[in-house]
Amino acid sequence: MEDEDFPFCSDRCRKIDLGKWAMGVYKISSPVLDPEVLEDLGGLGSGSGGESDES
Ligand SMILES: [Zn+2]
């Protein structure tokens, strides 16, 4: 099966993504297998960085 890694482009990417997914599961303490939810989890870490703690 050439599509064994689908929807990932490679086994390497698949493992990386599964790792991210696993961390998301730990955070939400709930097994989520919905692709849309996985995308949402991946977007949570791209919104921070605008904090300014100057006093
Ligand atoms: Zn990839």
mmCIF file of the protein (N, C-alpha, C, O) and its ligand, coordinates in Angstrom:
data_MODEL
# 
_entry.id   MODEL 
# 
loop_
_entity.id 
_entity.type 
_entity.pdbx_number_of_molecules 
1 polymer     1 
2 non-polymer 1 
# 
_entity_poly.entity_id                      1 
_entity_poly.type                           'polypeptide(L)' 
_entity_poly.nstd_linkage                   no 
_entity_poly.nstd_monomer                   no 
_entity_poly.pdbx_seq_one_letter_code       MEDEDFPFCSDRCRKIDLGKWAMGVYKISSPVLDPEVLEDLGGLGSGSGGESDES 
_entity_poly.pdbx_seq_one_letter_code_can   MEDEDFPFCSDRCRKIDLGKWAMGVYKISSPVLDPEVLEDLGGLGSGSGGESDES 
_entity_poly.pdbx_strand_id                 A 
# 
loop_
_entity_poly_seq.entity_id 
_entity_poly_seq.num 
_entity_poly_seq.mon_id 
_entity_poly_seq.hetero 
1 1  MET n 
1 2  GLU n 
1 3  ASP n 
1 4  GLU n 
1 5  ASP n 
1 6  PHE n 
1 7  PRO n 
1 8  PHE n 
1 9  CYS n 
1 10 SER n 
1 11 ASP n 
1 12 ARG n 
1 13 CYS n 
1 14 ARG n 
1 15 LYS n 
1 16 ILE n 
1 17 ASP n 
1 18 LEU n 
1 19 GLY n 
1 20 LYS n 
1 21 TRP n 
1 22 ALA n 
1 23 MET n 
1 24 GLY n 
1 25 VAL n 
1 26 TYR n 
1 27 LYS n 
1 28 ILE n 
1 29 SER n 
1 30 SER n 
1 31 PRO n 
1 32 VAL n 
1 33 LEU n 
1 34 ASP n 
1 35 PRO n 
1 36 GLU n 
1 37 VAL n 
1 38 LEU n 
1 39 GLU n 
1 40 ASP n 
1 41 LEU n 
1 42 GLY n 
1 43 GLY n 
1 44 LEU n 
1 45 GLY n 
1 46 SER n 
1 47 GLY n 
1 48 SER n 
1 49 GLY n 
1 50 GLY n 
1 51 GLU n 
1 52 SER n 
1 53 ASP n 
1 54 GLU n 
1 55 SER n 
# 
loop_
_struct_asym.id 
_struct_asym.entity_id 
A 1 
B 2 
# 
loop_
_chem_comp.id 
_chem_comp.type 
_chem_comp.mon_nstd_flag 
ALA 'L-peptide linking' y 
ARG 'L-peptide linking' y 
ASP 'L-peptide linking' y 
CYS 'L-peptide linking' y 
GLU 'L-peptide linking' y 
GLY 'peptide linking'   y 
ILE 'L-peptide linking' y 
LEU 'L-peptide linking' y 
LYS 'L-peptide linking' y 
MET 'L-peptide linking' y 
PHE 'L-peptide linking' y 
PRO 'L-peptide linking' y 
SER 'L-peptide linking' y 
TRP 'L-peptide linking' y 
TYR 'L-peptide linking' y 
VAL 'L-peptide linking' y 
ZN  non-polymer         . 
# 
_pdbx_entity_nonpoly.entity_id   2 
_pdbx_entity_nonpoly.name        ? 
_pdbx_entity_nonpoly.comp_id     ZN 
# 
_pdbx_nonpoly_scheme.asym_id         B 
_pdbx_nonpoly_scheme.entity_id       2 
_pdbx_nonpoly_scheme.mon_id          ZN 
_pdbx_nonpoly_scheme.ndb_seq_num     1 
_pdbx_nonpoly_scheme.pdb_seq_num     101 
_pdbx_nonpoly_scheme.auth_seq_num    101 
_pdbx_nonpoly_scheme.pdb_mon_id      ZN 
_pdbx_nonpoly_scheme.auth_mon_id     ZN 
_pdbx_nonpoly_scheme.pdb_strand_id   A 
_pdbx_nonpoly_scheme.pdb_ins_code    . 
# 
loop_
_atom_site.group_PDB 
_atom_site.id 
_atom_site.type_symbol 
_atom_site.label_atom_id 
_atom_site.label_alt_id 
_atom_site.label_comp_id 
_atom_site.label_asym_id 
_atom_site.label_entity_id 
_atom_site.label_seq_id 
_atom_site.pdbx_PDB_ins_code 
_atom_site.Cartn_x 
_atom_site.Cartn_y 
_atom_site.Cartn_z 
_atom_site.occupancy 
_atom_site.B_iso_or_equiv 
_atom_site.pdbx_formal_charge 
_atom_site.auth_seq_id 
_atom_site.auth_comp_id 
_atom_site.auth_asym_id 
_atom_site.auth_atom_id 
_atom_site.pdbx_PDB_model_num 
ATOM   1   N  N  . MET A 1 1  ? 0.839   -1.212 0.000  1.00 0.00 ? 1   MET A N  1 
ATOM   2   C  CA . MET A 1 1  ? 0.000   0.000  0.000  1.00 0.00 ? 1   MET A CA 1 
ATOM   3   C  C  . MET A 1 1  ? 0.869   1.254  0.000  1.00 0.00 ? 1   MET A C  1 
ATOM   4   O  O  . MET A 1 1  ? 1.575   1.521  0.973  1.00 0.00 ? 1   MET A O  1 
ATOM   5   N  N  . GLU A 1 2  ? 0.821   2.021  -1.079 1.00 0.00 ? 2   GLU A N  1 
ATOM   6   C  CA . GLU A 1 2  ? 1.625   3.236  -1.149 1.00 0.00 ? 2   GLU A CA 1 
ATOM   7   C  C  . GLU A 1 2  ? 1.003   4.361  -0.314 1.00 0.00 ? 2   GLU A C  1 
ATOM   8   O  O  . GLU A 1 2  ? 1.672   5.334  0.035  1.00 0.00 ? 2   GLU A O  1 
ATOM   9   N  N  . ASP A 1 3  ? -0.259  4.214  -0.010 1.00 0.00 ? 3   ASP A N  1 
ATOM   10  C  CA . ASP A 1 3  ? -0.961  5.240  0.760  1.00 0.00 ? 3   ASP A CA 1 
ATOM   11  C  C  . ASP A 1 3  ? -0.990  4.888  2.253  1.00 0.00 ? 3   ASP A C  1 
ATOM   12  O  O  . ASP A 1 3  ? -1.865  5.339  2.992  1.00 0.00 ? 3   ASP A O  1 
ATOM   13  N  N  . GLU A 1 4  ? -0.048  4.101  2.665  1.00 0.00 ? 4   GLU A N  1 
ATOM   14  C  CA . GLU A 1 4  ? -0.034  3.655  4.056  1.00 0.00 ? 4   GLU A CA 1 
ATOM   15  C  C  . GLU A 1 4  ? 0.129   4.836  5.014  1.00 0.00 ? 4   GLU A C  1 
ATOM   16  O  O  . GLU A 1 4  ? -0.376  4.804  6.136  1.00 0.00 ? 4   GLU A O  1 
ATOM   17  N  N  . ASP A 1 5  ? 0.829   5.867  4.572  1.00 0.00 ? 5   ASP A N  1 
ATOM   18  C  CA . ASP A 1 5  ? 1.090   7.018  5.430  1.00 0.00 ? 5   ASP A CA 1 
ATOM   19  C  C  . ASP A 1 5  ? 0.042   8.116  5.283  1.00 0.00 ? 5   ASP A C  1 
ATOM   20  O  O  . ASP A 1 5  ? 0.097   9.134  5.973  1.00 0.00 ? 5   ASP A O  1 
ATOM   21  N  N  . PHE A 1 6  ? -0.898  7.906  4.392  1.00 0.00 ? 6   PHE A N  1 
ATOM   22  C  CA . PHE A 1 6  ? -1.951  8.907  4.194  1.00 0.00 ? 6   PHE A CA 1 
ATOM   23  C  C  . PHE A 1 6  ? -2.653  9.217  5.506  1.00 0.00 ? 6   PHE A C  1 
ATOM   24  O  O  . PHE A 1 6  ? -2.913  8.278  6.258  1.00 0.00 ? 6   PHE A O  1 
ATOM   25  N  N  . PRO A 1 7  ? -2.984  10.477 5.844  1.00 0.00 ? 7   PRO A N  1 
ATOM   26  C  CA . PRO A 1 7  ? -2.841  11.655 4.988  1.00 0.00 ? 7   PRO A CA 1 
ATOM   27  C  C  . PRO A 1 7  ? -1.486  12.336 5.112  1.00 0.00 ? 7   PRO A C  1 
ATOM   28  O  O  . PRO A 1 7  ? -1.330  13.478 4.679  1.00 0.00 ? 7   PRO A O  1 
ATOM   29  N  N  . PHE A 1 8  ? -0.509  11.661 5.693  1.00 0.00 ? 8   PHE A N  1 
ATOM   30  C  CA . PHE A 1 8  ? 0.815   12.256 5.851  1.00 0.00 ? 8   PHE A CA 1 
ATOM   31  C  C  . PHE A 1 8  ? 1.689   11.941 4.639  1.00 0.00 ? 8   PHE A C  1 
ATOM   32  O  O  . PHE A 1 8  ? 1.503   10.913 3.988  1.00 0.00 ? 8   PHE A O  1 
ATOM   33  N  N  . CYS A 1 9  ? 2.642   12.824 4.335  1.00 0.00 ? 9   CYS A N  1 
ATOM   34  C  CA . CYS A 1 9  ? 3.446   12.644 3.136  1.00 0.00 ? 9   CYS A CA 1 
ATOM   35  C  C  . CYS A 1 9  ? 4.504   11.572 3.346  1.00 0.00 ? 9   CYS A C  1 
ATOM   36  O  O  . CYS A 1 9  ? 5.061   11.054 2.378  1.00 0.00 ? 9   CYS A O  1 
ATOM   37  N  N  . SER A 1 10 ? 4.790   11.233 4.607  1.00 0.00 ? 10  SER A N  1 
ATOM   38  C  CA . SER A 1 10 ? 5.802   10.213 4.861  1.00 0.00 ? 10  SER A CA 1 
ATOM   39  C  C  . SER A 1 10 ? 5.632   9.644  6.263  1.00 0.00 ? 10  SER A C  1 
ATOM   40  O  O  . SER A 1 10 ? 4.914   10.205 7.090  1.00 0.00 ? 10  SER A O  1 
ATOM   41  N  N  . ASP A 1 11 ? 6.292   8.537  6.515  1.00 0.00 ? 11  ASP A N  1 
ATOM   42  C  CA . ASP A 1 11 ? 6.206   7.920  7.841  1.00 0.00 ? 11  ASP A CA 1 
ATOM   43  C  C  . ASP A 1 11 ? 6.790   8.850  8.894  1.00 0.00 ? 11  ASP A C  1 
ATOM   44  O  O  . ASP A 1 11 ? 6.344   8.879  10.041 1.00 0.00 ? 11  ASP A O  1 
ATOM   45  N  N  . ARG A 1 12 ? 7.806   9.615  8.474  1.00 0.00 ? 12  ARG A N  1 
ATOM   46  C  CA . ARG A 1 12 ? 8.447   10.556 9.391  1.00 0.00 ? 12  ARG A CA 1 
ATOM   47  C  C  . ARG A 1 12 ? 7.457   11.630 9.835  1.00 0.00 ? 12  ARG A C  1 
ATOM   48  O  O  . ARG A 1 12 ? 7.325   11.919 11.025 1.00 0.00 ? 12  ARG A O  1 
ATOM   49  N  N  . CYS A 1 13 ? 6.758   12.219 8.848  1.00 0.00 ? 13  CYS A N  1 
ATOM   50  C  CA . CYS A 1 13 ? 5.768   13.252 9.151  1.00 0.00 ? 13  CYS A CA 1 
ATOM   51  C  C  . CYS A 1 13 ? 4.629   12.668 9.974  1.00 0.00 ? 13  CYS A C  1 
ATOM   52  O  O  . CYS A 1 13 ? 4.073   13.331 10.849 1.00 0.00 ? 13  CYS A O  1 
ATOM   53  N  N  . ARG A 1 14 ? 4.298   11.447 9.684  1.00 0.00 ? 14  ARG A N  1 
ATOM   54  C  CA . ARG A 1 14 ? 3.192   10.807 10.406 1.00 0.00 ? 14  ARG A CA 1 
ATOM   55  C  C  . ARG A 1 14 ? 3.526   10.688 11.888 1.00 0.00 ? 14  ARG A C  1 
ATOM   56  O  O  . ARG A 1 14 ? 2.681   10.968 12.739 1.00 0.00 ? 14  ARG A O  1 
ATOM   57  N  N  . LYS A 1 15 ? 4.740   10.280 12.199 1.00 0.00 ? 15  LYS A N  1 
ATOM   58  C  CA . LYS A 1 15 ? 5.145   10.130 13.598 1.00 0.00 ? 15  LYS A CA 1 
ATOM   59  C  C  . LYS A 1 15 ? 5.204   11.491 14.291 1.00 0.00 ? 15  LYS A C  1 
ATOM   60  O  O  . LYS A 1 15 ? 4.794   11.625 15.444 1.00 0.00 ? 15  LYS A O  1 
ATOM   61  N  N  . ILE A 1 16 ? 5.710   12.489 13.590 1.00 0.00 ? 16  ILE A N  1 
ATOM   62  C  CA . ILE A 1 16 ? 5.788   13.837 14.161 1.00 0.00 ? 16  ILE A CA 1 
ATOM   63  C  C  . ILE A 1 16 ? 4.401   14.349 14.486 1.00 0.00 ? 16  ILE A C  1 
ATOM   64  O  O  . ILE A 1 16 ? 4.159   14.905 15.557 1.00 0.00 ? 16  ILE A O  1 
ATOM   65  N  N  . ASP A 1 17 ? 3.486   14.149 13.533 1.00 0.00 ? 17  ASP A N  1 
ATOM   66  C  CA . ASP A 1 17 ? 2.131   14.631 13.743 1.00 0.00 ? 17  ASP A CA 1 
ATOM   67  C  C  . ASP A 1 17 ? 1.447   13.870 14.866 1.00 0.00 ? 17  ASP A C  1 
ATOM   68  O  O  . ASP A 1 17 ? 0.708   14.453 15.659 1.00 0.00 ? 17  ASP A O  1 
ATOM   69  N  N  . LEU A 1 18 ? 1.693   12.579 14.932 1.00 0.00 ? 18  LEU A N  1 
ATOM   70  C  CA . LEU A 1 18 ? 1.106   11.776 16.001 1.00 0.00 ? 18  LEU A CA 1 
ATOM   71  C  C  . LEU A 1 18 ? 1.639   12.239 17.349 1.00 0.00 ? 18  LEU A C  1 
ATOM   72  O  O  . LEU A 1 18 ? 0.916   12.207 18.345 1.00 0.00 ? 18  LEU A O  1 
ATOM   73  N  N  . GLY A 1 19 ? 2.887   12.665 17.390 1.00 0.00 ? 19  GLY A N  1 
ATOM   74  C  CA . GLY A 1 19 ? 3.467   13.172 18.623 1.00 0.00 ? 19  GLY A CA 1 
ATOM   75  C  C  . GLY A 1 19 ? 2.776   14.441 19.070 1.00 0.00 ? 19  GLY A C  1 
ATOM   76  O  O  . GLY A 1 19 ? 2.472   14.615 20.250 1.00 0.00 ? 19  GLY A O  1 
ATOM   77  N  N  . LYS A 1 20 ? 2.528   15.335 18.111 1.00 0.00 ? 20  LYS A N  1 
ATOM   78  C  CA . LYS A 1 20 ? 1.817   16.575 18.429 1.00 0.00 ? 20  LYS A CA 1 
ATOM   79  C  C  . LYS A 1 20 ? 0.411   16.259 18.903 1.00 0.00 ? 20  LYS A C  1 
ATOM   80  O  O  . LYS A 1 20 ? -0.097  16.851 19.855 1.00 0.00 ? 20  LYS A O  1 
ATOM   81  N  N  . TRP A 1 21 ? -0.201  15.310 18.213 1.00 0.00 ? 21  TRP A N  1 
ATOM   82  C  CA . TRP A 1 21 ? -1.558  14.905 18.568 1.00 0.00 ? 21  TRP A CA 1 
ATOM   83  C  C  . TRP A 1 21 ? -1.576  14.353 19.983 1.00 0.00 ? 21  TRP A C  1 
ATOM   84  O  O  . TRP A 1 21 ? -2.493  14.646 20.750 1.00 0.00 ? 21  TRP A O  1 
ATOM   85  N  N  . ALA A 1 22 ? -0.578  13.560 20.338 1.00 0.00 ? 22  ALA A N  1 
ATOM   86  C  CA . ALA A 1 22 ? -0.514  12.956 21.665 1.00 0.00 ? 22  ALA A CA 1 
ATOM   87  C  C  . ALA A 1 22 ? -0.429  14.039 22.735 1.00 0.00 ? 22  ALA A C  1 
ATOM   88  O  O  . ALA A 1 22 ? -1.078  13.940 23.776 1.00 0.00 ? 22  ALA A O  1 
ATOM   89  N  N  . MET A 1 23 ? 0.373   15.073 22.480 1.00 0.00 ? 23  MET A N  1 
ATOM   90  C  CA . MET A 1 23 ? 0.501   16.171 23.447 1.00 0.00 ? 23  MET A CA 1 
ATOM   91  C  C  . MET A 1 23 ? -0.833  16.888 23.602 1.00 0.00 ? 23  MET A C  1 
ATOM   92  O  O  . MET A 1 23 ? -1.203  17.292 24.704 1.00 0.00 ? 23  MET A O  1 
ATOM   93  N  N  . GLY A 1 24 ? -1.544  17.042 22.506 1.00 0.00 ? 24  GLY A N  1 
ATOM   94  C  CA . GLY A 1 24 ? -2.858  17.687 22.559 1.00 0.00 ? 24  GLY A CA 1 
ATOM   95  C  C  . GLY A 1 24 ? -3.831  16.872 23.374 1.00 0.00 ? 24  GLY A C  1 
ATOM   96  O  O  . GLY A 1 24 ? -4.665  17.415 24.099 1.00 0.00 ? 24  GLY A O  1 
ATOM   97  N  N  . VAL A 1 25 ? -3.719  15.556 23.249 1.00 0.00 ? 25  VAL A N  1 
ATOM   98  C  CA . VAL A 1 25 ? -4.597  14.674 24.007 1.00 0.00 ? 25  VAL A CA 1 
ATOM   99  C  C  . VAL A 1 25 ? -4.327  14.824 25.497 1.00 0.00 ? 25  VAL A C  1 
ATOM   100 O  O  . VAL A 1 25 ? -5.255  14.827 26.307 1.00 0.00 ? 25  VAL A O  1 
ATOM   101 N  N  . TYR A 1 26 ? -3.052  14.947 25.856 1.00 0.00 ? 26  TYR A N  1 
ATOM   102 C  CA . TYR A 1 26 ? -2.708  15.110 27.266 1.00 0.00 ? 26  TYR A CA 1 
ATOM   103 C  C  . TYR A 1 26 ? -3.282  16.411 27.802 1.00 0.00 ? 26  TYR A C  1 
ATOM   104 O  O  . TYR A 1 26 ? -3.728  16.470 28.948 1.00 0.00 ? 26  TYR A O  1 
ATOM   105 N  N  . LYS A 1 27 ? -3.275  17.450 26.981 1.00 0.00 ? 27  LYS A N  1 
ATOM   106 C  CA . LYS A 1 27 ? -3.759  18.758 27.427 1.00 0.00 ? 27  LYS A CA 1 
ATOM   107 C  C  . LYS A 1 27 ? -5.265  18.749 27.641 1.00 0.00 ? 27  LYS A C  1 
ATOM   108 O  O  . LYS A 1 27 ? -5.768  19.272 28.636 1.00 0.00 ? 27  LYS A O  1 
ATOM   109 N  N  . ILE A 1 28 ? -5.966  18.153 26.703 1.00 0.00 ? 28  ILE A N  1 
ATOM   110 C  CA . ILE A 1 28 ? -7.421  18.176 26.793 1.00 0.00 ? 28  ILE A CA 1 
ATOM   111 C  C  . ILE A 1 28 ? -7.959  16.939 27.500 1.00 0.00 ? 28  ILE A C  1 
ATOM   112 O  O  . ILE A 1 28 ? -9.158  16.845 27.762 1.00 0.00 ? 28  ILE A O  1 
ATOM   113 N  N  . SER A 1 29 ? -7.070  15.980 27.813 1.00 0.00 ? 29  SER A N  1 
ATOM   114 C  CA . SER A 1 29 ? -7.453  14.777 28.536 1.00 0.00 ? 29  SER A CA 1 
ATOM   115 C  C  . SER A 1 29 ? -8.644  14.093 27.888 1.00 0.00 ? 29  SER A C  1 
ATOM   116 O  O  . SER A 1 29 ? -9.547  13.612 28.573 1.00 0.00 ? 29  SER A O  1 
ATOM   117 N  N  . SER A 1 30 ? -8.637  14.053 26.573 1.00 0.00 ? 30  SER A N  1 
ATOM   118 C  CA . SER A 1 30 ? -9.736  13.404 25.871 1.00 0.00 ? 30  SER A CA 1 
ATOM   119 C  C  . SER A 1 30 ? -9.269  12.930 24.505 1.00 0.00 ? 30  SER A C  1 
ATOM   120 O  O  . SER A 1 30 ? -8.694  13.706 23.742 1.00 0.00 ? 30  SER A O  1 
ATOM   121 N  N  . PRO A 1 31 ? -9.510  11.668 24.193 1.00 0.00 ? 31  PRO A N  1 
ATOM   122 C  CA . PRO A 1 31 ? -9.092  11.131 22.898 1.00 0.00 ? 31  PRO A CA 1 
ATOM   123 C  C  . PRO A 1 31 ? -9.926  11.682 21.753 1.00 0.00 ? 31  PRO A C  1 
ATOM   124 O  O  . PRO A 1 31 ? -11.106 11.359 21.613 1.00 0.00 ? 31  PRO A O  1 
ATOM   125 N  N  . VAL A 1 32 ? -9.308  12.503 20.953 1.00 0.00 ? 32  VAL A N  1 
ATOM   126 C  CA . VAL A 1 32 ? -10.017 13.103 19.840 1.00 0.00 ? 32  VAL A CA 1 
ATOM   127 C  C  . VAL A 1 32 ? -9.406  12.613 18.530 1.00 0.00 ? 32  VAL A C  1 
ATOM   128 O  O  . VAL A 1 32 ? -8.195  12.704 18.330 1.00 0.00 ? 32  VAL A O  1 
ATOM   129 N  N  . LEU A 1 33 ? -10.225 12.108 17.668 1.00 0.00 ? 33  LEU A N  1 
ATOM   130 C  CA . LEU A 1 33 ? -9.718  11.566 16.417 1.00 0.00 ? 33  LEU A CA 1 
ATOM   131 C  C  . LEU A 1 33 ? -10.259 12.351 15.223 1.00 0.00 ? 33  LEU A C  1 
ATOM   132 O  O  . LEU A 1 33 ? -10.069 11.947 14.075 1.00 0.00 ? 33  LEU A O  1 
ATOM   133 N  N  . ASP A 1 34 ? -10.929 13.465 15.491 1.00 0.00 ? 34  ASP A N  1 
ATOM   134 C  CA . ASP A 1 34 ? -11.495 14.230 14.396 1.00 0.00 ? 34  ASP A CA 1 
ATOM   135 C  C  . ASP A 1 34 ? -10.436 15.120 13.766 1.00 0.00 ? 34  ASP A C  1 
ATOM   136 O  O  . ASP A 1 34 ? -9.820  15.913 14.478 1.00 0.00 ? 34  ASP A O  1 
ATOM   137 N  N  . PRO A 1 35 ? -10.198 15.025 12.465 1.00 0.00 ? 35  PRO A N  1 
ATOM   138 C  CA . PRO A 1 35 ? -9.155  15.792 11.776 1.00 0.00 ? 35  PRO A CA 1 
ATOM   139 C  C  . PRO A 1 35 ? -9.308  17.293 11.987 1.00 0.00 ? 35  PRO A C  1 
ATOM   140 O  O  . PRO A 1 35 ? -8.310  18.005 12.104 1.00 0.00 ? 35  PRO A O  1 
ATOM   141 N  N  . GLU A 1 36 ? -10.518 17.772 12.037 1.00 0.00 ? 36  GLU A N  1 
ATOM   142 C  CA . GLU A 1 36 ? -10.733 19.209 12.207 1.00 0.00 ? 36  GLU A CA 1 
ATOM   143 C  C  . GLU A 1 36 ? -10.284 19.656 13.588 1.00 0.00 ? 36  GLU A C  1 
ATOM   144 O  O  . GLU A 1 36 ? -9.748  20.752 13.753 1.00 0.00 ? 36  GLU A O  1 
ATOM   145 N  N  . VAL A 1 37 ? -10.506 18.802 14.578 1.00 0.00 ? 37  VAL A N  1 
ATOM   146 C  CA . VAL A 1 37 ? -10.062 19.125 15.930 1.00 0.00 ? 37  VAL A CA 1 
ATOM   147 C  C  . VAL A 1 37 ? -8.545  19.117 15.996 1.00 0.00 ? 37  VAL A C  1 
ATOM   148 O  O  . VAL A 1 37 ? -7.944  19.938 16.688 1.00 0.00 ? 37  VAL A O  1 
ATOM   149 N  N  . LEU A 1 38 ? -7.933  18.198 15.283 1.00 0.00 ? 38  LEU A N  1 
ATOM   150 C  CA . LEU A 1 38 ? -6.474  18.122 15.269 1.00 0.00 ? 38  LEU A CA 1 
ATOM   151 C  C  . LEU A 1 38 ? -5.892  19.403 14.683 1.00 0.00 ? 38  LEU A C  1 
ATOM   152 O  O  . LEU A 1 38 ? -4.884  19.912 15.173 1.00 0.00 ? 38  LEU A O  1 
ATOM   153 N  N  . GLU A 1 39 ? -6.525  19.921 13.640 1.00 0.00 ? 39  GLU A N  1 
ATOM   154 C  CA . GLU A 1 39 ? -6.057  21.176 13.049 1.00 0.00 ? 39  GLU A CA 1 
ATOM   155 C  C  . GLU A 1 39 ? -6.203  22.308 14.055 1.00 0.00 ? 39  GLU A C  1 
ATOM   156 O  O  . GLU A 1 39 ? -5.359  23.202 14.128 1.00 0.00 ? 39  GLU A O  1 
ATOM   157 N  N  . ASP A 1 40 ? -7.275  22.262 14.826 1.00 0.00 ? 40  ASP A N  1 
ATOM   158 C  CA . ASP A 1 40 ? -7.514  23.298 15.820 1.00 0.00 ? 40  ASP A CA 1 
ATOM   159 C  C  . ASP A 1 40 ? -6.437  23.247 16.894 1.00 0.00 ? 40  ASP A C  1 
ATOM   160 O  O  . ASP A 1 40 ? -5.960  24.291 17.338 1.00 0.00 ? 40  ASP A O  1 
ATOM   161 N  N  . LEU A 1 41 ? -6.056  22.071 17.309 1.00 0.00 ? 41  LEU A N  1 
ATOM   162 C  CA . LEU A 1 41 ? -5.010  21.907 18.315 1.00 0.00 ? 41  LEU A CA 1 
ATOM   163 C  C  . LEU A 1 41 ? -3.689  22.450 17.799 1.00 0.00 ? 41  LEU A C  1 
ATOM   164 O  O  . LEU A 1 41 ? -2.930  23.061 18.552 1.00 0.00 ? 41  LEU A O  1 
ATOM   165 N  N  . GLY A 1 42 ? -3.412  22.234 16.533 1.00 0.00 ? 42  GLY A N  1 
ATOM   166 C  CA . GLY A 1 42 ? -2.163  22.694 15.951 1.00 0.00 ? 42  GLY A CA 1 
ATOM   167 C  C  . GLY A 1 42 ? -2.117  24.198 15.841 1.00 0.00 ? 42  GLY A C  1 
ATOM   168 O  O  . GLY A 1 42 ? -1.034  24.779 15.772 1.00 0.00 ? 42  GLY A O  1 
ATOM   169 N  N  . GLY A 1 43 ? -3.274  24.845 15.824 1.00 0.00 ? 43  GLY A N  1 
ATOM   170 C  CA . GLY A 1 43 ? -3.314  26.291 15.666 1.00 0.00 ? 43  GLY A CA 1 
ATOM   171 C  C  . GLY A 1 43 ? -3.233  27.023 16.989 1.00 0.00 ? 43  GLY A C  1 
ATOM   172 O  O  . GLY A 1 43 ? -3.050  28.240 17.017 1.00 0.00 ? 43  GLY A O  1 
ATOM   173 N  N  . LEU A 1 44 ? -3.368  26.288 18.095 1.00 0.00 ? 44  LEU A N  1 
ATOM   174 C  CA . LEU A 1 44 ? -3.360  26.935 19.400 1.00 0.00 ? 44  LEU A CA 1 
ATOM   175 C  C  . LEU A 1 44 ? -1.998  27.542 19.719 1.00 0.00 ? 44  LEU A C  1 
ATOM   176 O  O  . LEU A 1 44 ? -1.917  28.562 20.403 1.00 0.00 ? 44  LEU A O  1 
ATOM   177 N  N  . GLY A 1 45 ? -0.932  26.920 19.227 1.00 0.00 ? 45  GLY A N  1 
ATOM   178 C  CA . GLY A 1 45 ? 0.406   27.376 19.579 1.00 0.00 ? 45  GLY A CA 1 
ATOM   179 C  C  . GLY A 1 45 ? 0.924   28.480 18.685 1.00 0.00 ? 45  GLY A C  1 
ATOM   180 O  O  . GLY A 1 45 ? 2.044   28.950 18.886 1.00 0.00 ? 45  GLY A O  1 
ATOM   181 N  N  . SER A 1 46 ? 0.148   28.911 17.704 1.00 0.00 ? 46  SER A N  1 
ATOM   182 C  CA . SER A 1 46 ? 0.644   29.906 16.754 1.00 0.00 ? 46  SER A CA 1 
ATOM   183 C  C  . SER A 1 46 ? 0.044   31.284 17.029 1.00 0.00 ? 46  SER A C  1 
ATOM   184 O  O  . SER A 1 46 ? 0.218   32.207 16.233 1.00 0.00 ? 46  SER A O  1 
ATOM   185 N  N  . GLY A 1 47 ? -0.660  31.425 18.150 1.00 0.00 ? 47  GLY A N  1 
ATOM   186 C  CA . GLY A 1 47 ? -1.324  32.699 18.421 1.00 0.00 ? 47  GLY A CA 1 
ATOM   187 C  C  . GLY A 1 47 ? -0.606  33.502 19.495 1.00 0.00 ? 47  GLY A C  1 
ATOM   188 O  O  . GLY A 1 47 ? -0.858  34.700 19.627 1.00 0.00 ? 47  GLY A O  1 
ATOM   189 N  N  . SER A 1 48 ? 0.285   32.875 20.272 1.00 0.00 ? 48  SER A N  1 
ATOM   190 C  CA . SER A 1 48 ? 0.949   33.580 21.354 1.00 0.00 ? 48  SER A CA 1 
ATOM   191 C  C  . SER A 1 48 ? 2.231   34.240 20.860 1.00 0.00 ? 48  SER A C  1 
ATOM   192 O  O  . SER A 1 48 ? 2.661   34.003 19.731 1.00 0.00 ? 48  SER A O  1 
ATOM   193 N  N  . GLY A 1 49 ? 2.827   35.047 21.686 1.00 0.00 ? 49  GLY A N  1 
ATOM   194 C  CA . GLY A 1 49 ? 4.078   35.699 21.301 1.00 0.00 ? 49  GLY A CA 1 
ATOM   195 C  C  . GLY A 1 49 ? 3.965   37.206 21.379 1.00 0.00 ? 49  GLY A C  1 
ATOM   196 O  O  . GLY A 1 49 ? 4.954   37.912 21.181 1.00 0.00 ? 49  GLY A O  1 
ATOM   197 N  N  . GLY A 1 50 ? 2.771   37.711 21.665 1.00 0.00 ? 50  GLY A N  1 
ATOM   198 C  CA . GLY A 1 50 ? 2.577   39.150 21.718 1.00 0.00 ? 50  GLY A CA 1 
ATOM   199 C  C  . GLY A 1 50 ? 2.569   39.704 23.125 1.00 0.00 ? 50  GLY A C  1 
ATOM   200 O  O  . GLY A 1 50 ? 2.107   40.820 23.361 1.00 0.00 ? 50  GLY A O  1 
ATOM   201 N  N  . GLU A 1 51 ? 3.081   38.920 24.059 1.00 0.00 ? 51  GLU A N  1 
ATOM   202 C  CA . GLU A 1 51 ? 3.057   39.366 25.444 1.00 0.00 ? 51  GLU A CA 1 
ATOM   203 C  C  . GLU A 1 51 ? 4.213   40.329 25.725 1.00 0.00 ? 51  GLU A C  1 
ATOM   204 O  O  . GLU A 1 51 ? 5.345   40.116 25.289 1.00 0.00 ? 51  GLU A O  1 
ATOM   205 N  N  . SER A 1 52 ? 3.896   41.393 26.468 1.00 0.00 ? 52  SER A N  1 
ATOM   206 C  CA . SER A 1 52 ? 4.937   42.333 26.855 1.00 0.00 ? 52  SER A CA 1 
ATOM   207 C  C  . SER A 1 52 ? 4.875   42.547 28.359 1.00 0.00 ? 52  SER A C  1 
ATOM   208 O  O  . SER A 1 52 ? 3.878   43.040 28.887 1.00 0.00 ? 52  SER A O  1 
ATOM   209 N  N  . ASP A 1 53 ? 5.949   42.171 29.044 1.00 0.00 ? 53  ASP A N  1 
ATOM   210 C  CA . ASP A 1 53 ? 5.962   42.248 30.500 1.00 0.00 ? 53  ASP A CA 1 
ATOM   211 C  C  . ASP A 1 53 ? 6.968   43.295 30.961 1.00 0.00 ? 53  ASP A C  1 
ATOM   212 O  O  . ASP A 1 53 ? 7.806   43.031 31.824 1.00 0.00 ? 53  ASP A O  1 
ATOM   213 N  N  . GLU A 1 54 ? 6.875   44.474 30.381 1.00 0.00 ? 54  GLU A N  1 
ATOM   214 C  CA . GLU A 1 54 ? 7.787   45.538 30.774 1.00 0.00 ? 54  GLU A CA 1 
ATOM   215 C  C  . GLU A 1 54 ? 7.176   46.392 31.877 1.00 0.00 ? 54  GLU A C  1 
ATOM   216 O  O  . GLU A 1 54 ? 6.024   46.811 31.761 1.00 0.00 ? 54  GLU A O  1 
ATOM   217 N  N  . SER A 1 55 ? 7.930   46.660 32.951 1.00 0.00 ? 55  SER A N  1 
ATOM   218 C  CA . SER A 1 55 ? 7.366   47.434 34.032 1.00 0.00 ? 55  SER A CA 1 
ATOM   219 C  C  . SER A 1 55 ? 8.363   48.458 34.555 1.00 0.00 ? 55  SER A C  1 
ATOM   220 O  O  . SER A 1 55 ? 8.052   49.207 35.480 1.00 0.00 ? 55  SER A O  1 
HETATM 221 ZN ZN . ZN  B 2 .  ? 5.001   15.968 5.636  1.00 0.00 2 101 ZN  A ZN 1 
# 
